[in-house]
Amino acid sequence: MSARIISGIETAKAIREELTVEVANLKQKHGLTPGLVTILVGQDPASESYVAAKNKTAHALGIHSEQVTLAADTSEAELLKIVDTYNRNPAIHGILVQLPLPRHINEARVLFAIDPAKDVDGFHPVNVGKMMLGEPCFLPCTPHGILELLQRSGIETSGAEVVVVGRSNIVGKPIANLMLQKRAGGNATVTVCHTRSRDMHFHTRRADILIVAAGVAKMIKGDQVKDGVVIIDVGVNRIGQAASGKAILAGDVDFDTVVGKAAAITPVPGGVGPMTITMLMKNTLQAAKQAAGID
Ligand code: NAP
């Protein structure tokens, strides 16, 4: 048996086509263009490329996007002032502050300063709280992308044993919570593993759906999963550099040893990654519609 590949590239493409039509309709019927601002502090190369990709995608979909690039020594007060300016800018519906921020800036204070109605990353406590309660809100982009991937790939989560490896605020905790929700795409029995888990492989071996977001290259091997498992590999690890200078990436799952056992798996790259940016665009469109009172 060789696993079905769950392509994030294909799924993201389909969603982006839907969003392009929706954005065009919004402009035509309501004269409204969704607006996104990305705020980057410092010159981290990975962050620079993520922000560039977000702006490029926004542009391709017809979303207005602005990029603010600030020096690494920008003070927290200055950054908060910029966030506040965009909170009050009616042409901007989504504000994204690229993480990580330089150490002298308190990340939580900055994220909490974003108007929850413009929090298209879904990190503000108001949105996190609503997500927990199962209320409509902006879902964090990577977990949101995983939900879409599972649903659009026809993978049933109801009653499934879902094991999540990783408990970060941006991936592990929210995806575990979403899988637990009492609605379509949820209804799973969820176990969350982390570095203090006593016997992690006891759990990974009984997973029907295994979601791995640990940031450790190829940590999950074929003998640590059961036959027929569905694997969502969130990890993006740089394991080398090609002659072209391009980074060689690997997931948190050892693809070669699991592919013969799994029923379906997301590749790295080309799995969860493309979905994350797409969900940011979806949230920005939703923010624009909500701001204008359009259902
Ligand atoms: P993070 O904040 O570093 O959290 C990693 C989590 O994994 C922690 O909860 C940690 O446990 C757990 N962990 C680490 N090593 C482990 C081990 N050996 N056994 C069990 N648990 C272990 O990472 P993150 O931000 O969630 O990101 C995780 C990975 O996903 C990274 O590779 C990141 O690049 C990738 N990612 C990809 C996307 C995308 O769009 N594709 C988006 C976000 C993140 P403790 O809590 O006990 O320390």
Residues whose N, C-alpha, C, O or C-beta is under 5 A from the ligand:
A	BS01	NAP	T142 V165 G166 R167 S168 V171 G172 C193 H194 T195 R196 A213 A214 G215 V216 V234 G235 V236 N237 V272 G273 T276
